[in-house]
Amino acid sequence: MSDTRTLEGVHPVDLGDGVHAFFTSGAGGVSPSPWSTSDGGGLNLGLNVSDDAARVAANRSRVAARLGAPVAFATQVHGDVVLALGAAEREQWAAPVPPSTAGEGDALVTAEPGLGLGVLVADCVPVLLADPEARVVGVAHAGRQGVLAGVVHRALDALVARGADPARVRAAVGPAVCGRCYEVPEAMRDEVAAAVPATFATTSAGTPGLDLPAGVVAQLAARGVVATQVPRCTLEDQALFSHRRASATATTTGRQAGIIALI
């Protein structure tokens, strides 16, 4: 059996001393096809894609083992609600049978050491945030609606309310569908780009597109936060889950995650 502390396909990111952060891939778990991106087991971490709940729990346990801390996940609804978690939630998620969700929201923040935060994606943008000096971290799920709603700004606001300084905040923008691949109707592109100009894109086919990772990076920069971007497109990279790729073949797929914790 593989050592779950190493966990196949993990992409670590450096967000400062005392912070452990990484992005998962579609491999390293126990889920079968279509919740797997390889011949081995798939690391599907989402409960809303028809995978067996026991397999998802086993996959989440592997991620917690890799992190060295329990990991909390929210029920994401493409909004801008931020959930603040603390010591009580750490105890809940460390229990032998943890909760299935921390609540409904698209961002999580905590100043509690030893509590992991997870953001689930399969084309949307996973964002990890940390102020190592203030000892506060957060995650945000930024799809098209979340970018428009300003979920990244709301997450930053929640960090600042807990002592973070945007000048110190370090951010990682994880794998997501890129502007070359995210085709949308022209009216939709114009609507989003009117609010966040950096999202304006043209696909490789010459059709209207949206570059959500670029939009998130621009939103962070507007607050004085410099982001590290993982240049992997979920639609192009077969090692990652992609809702759009799965939809093209009328099937479902899993969810990978961005993970962060204070240690």
Secondary structure, DSSP 8 states (H G I E B T S, - for coil): ---TTT-TT-EEE---TTEEEEE--SEEEEE-TTS-SSSS-E----SSSS--HHHHHHHHHHHHHHHTS-EEE-B--SS--EEEE-HHHHHHHHSSS--S-S-B-SEEEE--TT-EEEEEESSSEEEEEEETTTTEEEEEEE-HHHHHHTHHHHHHHHHHTTT--TTT-EEEE-----TTT-B--HHHHHHHHHH-GGGEEE-TTSSEEE-HHHHHHHHHHHTT-EEEE----TTT-TTS--HHHHHTTT-----EEEEEEE-
